[in-house]
Amino acid sequence: MNKMNILTFDVEEWFHILDNESTKTQKEWSNFNYRIDANMDRIFQLLDKHNQKATFFCLGWVAREFPHIIKKIDALGYEIATHSDLHQLAYEQKKIEFKEDLKRSVHSIESVIGKKVITYRAPGFSIKEENKWAFEALIEEGIEVDCSIFPAKRAHGGFEQFGYAEPAYININGQRLKEFPINLFQIFGKNLIFSGGGYFRLVPYPVLKFFMNNSNYVMTYLHPRDFDAKQPVIENLSLLRKFKSYYGLAGALPKLEKLITDFDFVDVDEANLKIDWSQTKEISL
């Protein structure tokens, strides 16, 4: 596989923290001030400055509450995908709940942009061995490309059994789906993640650059909140979650600018077109 770096953003609000009860479901969200407009503007300005493509995985909730943001993403020519409807962990949902959430998210986004949505990423990469039926639901809903596999151990997700960290076909009960998993970097037999969220903010730039230079495939996953140093601190977070959620916010935007200056990136759509899928691995689940 030729070297490929993919730039993506998960479009959600700053308080969409999965493992915190006070922000977990929609009924709590009205208790917080919304910051998504200013946070998205930072991203738009940076991408425009560098003429950089990216894929935006958007919540259906964002499409309904902030349709102007979805319209702007589309008007600027960026690829729009779905990140679910209400940002719930997929493995905590029953199959029917997952399918309804997916269907509503796709409908909400398509109603705004008038274009078909064919790409998906689960909140928290929360498709794993026990709920791999989600891939069947994605195919049934017309999703052609998935970016939900985190092929390592993870706090709220992780599909370590997948065993592959490059683009591949998923075959589930005779149906196929293109998969762009999160990339891994191995040191002394340990899998390291560096390309998104708290990992991206934690890793010093020289180390990040080393990982990038020595990786054939990189799938980023960044969030508007990653660049918002002034966001409030949510109460009742564990010390570990607070560290993961708030460390490195002030330096994240300059770090991202260095990254897209030093390396070439494409969006998921272009990556999909560049790959010779007839030569990729097929993984049966």
N, C-alpha and C positions, 0 to 999 in steps of 0.2 A: 504494500500500500504506500502511495506517495504521501509525503508529509501533509498533514491537514489540521488546521486550527479553526475551530468553530466558535463564534461569539453568540451567546444567547443571554436573554434576560427573562426572569420570571416576574411578571407584572402583578404585584400584590401590594397591600398596604404595609406600613411599618410595623403594625401590631399583629400581623399574621404569623405568630409564632406557634408552632404546632403543638408542643408539649407543655402548654400552659393553660390551665382551665379557665382563667379569666379572659382569655382572648380566643378560645378555641372555636366557638360557634357564633353565628351571625347575631344572635340576640345581645351579645356583649359589645359588638363593634361600634354601636352608636355612642358608647361611653367615651370614645376617643376622638380627638381631632384628626381630620384627614390631612395627610401631607403628600399625597401621591402626585399632585400637579407639579409642585416645585421639584420633587425628586425625579420625576420623569423629564422635566425640562433640563436638568443637569445632564442626563443621558443624551437627550436629543442634541444639545449643544456640542457635546464632545464628539458624537458620531458625525455630525455635520461638519465640524472643524476638520476631521480627518477623512471625510468621504468614506465612512466605514459602514459596511452592511452588518446586519444582525437579525436574529430571529427573536420575536417577543412572544413568550408563552403567557397568555392573558387569562385571568379568571373571568368566568361568565358574570360574576358579581360586579367586576370592574366595568364590563361592557354595559351593564344596566345602570350602574351608579355614575359612571364617568364615560359616557359614550364618546365625548369629545376627545378623550385620550386615545381610544381605539381608532377613531377617525383620523387623528393626527398621525398615529403610527402608520396607518394605511396610506394616507396622503403623502407621507415622506418616502414611501416605497419599500418599507420594511415588511418582511414576512411575519404574518400573525398566526400563531398556533394557540392551542388551548392548554391551560394549566389546571383544569377542572372548573367546577362552578363555585364551590364554597370552601375550597382549600382545606378539605378534610383528608385524613390519612386513609388511603384506599383499603388497607388491610383491616381497618375498623368498620368498614361498610360491608353490608351484605351485597350479593351480586346485583340484586334489583336496585338497591340504593346507589351503587356505583354507576349502573347504566343510566339511571334517571339523572344523576348529577352530570354525567358526561353529556347526555343528550341536551340538557338545559344549557350547559356551557357552550356547546357548539351552536345551538340555535341562537343564543344571545349574541354571540360574536358575529355569526353570519348575518343576522338581522341588521347589524350596524354597518358592515363592510360590503355586503352583497357578494361575498366570495366564499367558496367552500373551504372549510377548515379540514386539513388532512394530517396534522401533526399534533402530538400530545406529549405532555410530561406530567407525571403524577406528583402531587405535593409531597415534599420530603422523600422523593424516590421510593414511594411506599408500596410498590409492587414487589413481592418476593415469592418464595416458593409456595407459601400457604394460600396466596390469592392470585396465582398465575392465571386463573380464569379471567382476570381483567383483560388479558390480551385478546381473548375471544370477544369480549364486549367491545373492545376498541375496533376490531375488524368489522363487527356487526354494524357499528355506527359509521363506518366509512373512513376510519383513521387508517392511513397507509404507512406512516412513519411514527415511531415511538422513541422517546428519549428518557425513559423512566428507570432504566436499569442502573443500579449502583452496585457493581460486582465485587463488593467487599462488605465487611461487617459495618453496621451503622446503627446509631441510636434509635431512629424511627424508620427503619427500612433496611435495605441491604439485601442483595440477592447473590450471596457469595457462591452459591452452587452454579450460577450462570457460567462462571469460569472463563470469561472472555471480556476484554476491555477495548475492543475495536468494533467498528460497524459490522453487523452480521444480520442474517435473516433469522427470525424466530419462526419455528414451525410448531404450531399447536393444533393437534387434531387435524392435520392435513391442510391447515390454513397458514398463510405466511404473512409476516409483518416485518418491515425494515426496522432495525434497532440501532440507535446511536447511543451506546452506554457512556457512563462517566469513565474517563481514563484513569489509569493507575500508574504509579511510578514505584518500582521495586528497588529497595535498598536493604541488603543483608536479609533477603527473604521476606521483608515486611512491605506491605502495600501502603503507599502514601498517596493522599489526595491533596491537590493543590489548586485546582482550577475554578473553585467557586465558593461563594458564601463565606463562612467564617474561616475556612481553609485559606482562601485567597487573601483575606485580610491579615491572617496570622503570619503567613510565610514572608520573610523579608525579600525585597525585590531581587537582590543578587541570586538568592536561592531559587526563587520563582523562575528567573531567567535561565538558570542552569537546567531546571526541570524541563522548561519549554524547549531548550536547545537539544535536549536528549530524548524528546518524545516525538514519535511519528504522528500521533493522533492526540488532540486535545479538545475536549468538550467543556466549555465554560458554562457556568450557571450563576449569574449575578442577579441582584435584586435592587430595586430603587432604594430600599432602606440601607443598603451597603454603603451608600455615599451620603448619608444624612447624619452628620455628626451632632446635630442639635435635637435629634428626636428624644422624646422623654424616655425615661427608664421605667419599664413596666414593673409594677410591684409583684411580689410573691414569686419572682423567678429564683430558681436555685442559683447558687454561686457559679456552677459550671455553665448553666444556660445563659446567665448574665454575661459571663466572659465571652462565650461563643457569639452572642448576639450584639455585643457592643465594642469588642476590642477592634481597634484599627479602623474605625469609621472615618476619622479625619484624614487619613492618608490613602484611602481606597481610590478616590477619583484620580489623583496624580499617578497612583500605581497603575490604574487601568490605562491612562493616557500613555504612560511609558510602554505598556505592553502592546498596545495597538500601533505604536510607533516603531517598536523593535521587531514586531512579528506581523506576518500577513494572516488575516482572518477572513473567513467566508461565513455565510449564514447556512442554516440547515438545508435550505432548498438548493443552494449551489453545491453543497457537499454531496447531496443526494444525486445530483446530476453528474458529478465528477467521478463517482464510484462506479466501477465495473461490477455490478451486482452479480453477474454470472460467475465471478471468481471469488465471491465472498463466502465465508463460512456459514453453514446453516446449523442452527442449534435447536434440537427438538426438546420441547418441554412437556 
